[in-house]
Amino acid sequence: MTKNIIKSNLNITELRKSLKSDLKKIGIVDFNEKGIGVVYFLIDCSYSMDDYNKLESIKKGALSYADEAIKKGYLIGLIKFGSIATHVLEPQNKIEKYKNELNKLEARGSTNMTDALELAIQKIESKNG
């Protein structure tokens, strides 16, 4: 099982470049037991993301990439992290559901990326998507 992990705090321009070159650069990607691609978007919701509307920029980019991922046949899941990581959305192919959850995200707490990565890997390995 191959997993690719990268930072979630890319700006929109970097996110767009990432998607065009390889969806695996914007989260954790794997294939479920049916061979369907699963992408987990990990969104930093720490207080630092409140500066200069960073979180709003990330939301826009993440929505754009999720839409592209769905069009390419991937399922999309969502994990947010600040002081703690929270599984927000199981992998699915409904952009409106993803958008609604994404819009609820608010900046709080410190940056605990480790827990977010561990949670995403756990979800992928458990094949809950």
Beta strands, then each sheet from edge to edge (+ up, - down):
strand 1: 28-31
strand 2: 37-44
strand 3: 75-81
strand 4: 85-92
sheet 1: 1+ 2- 3- 4+
end
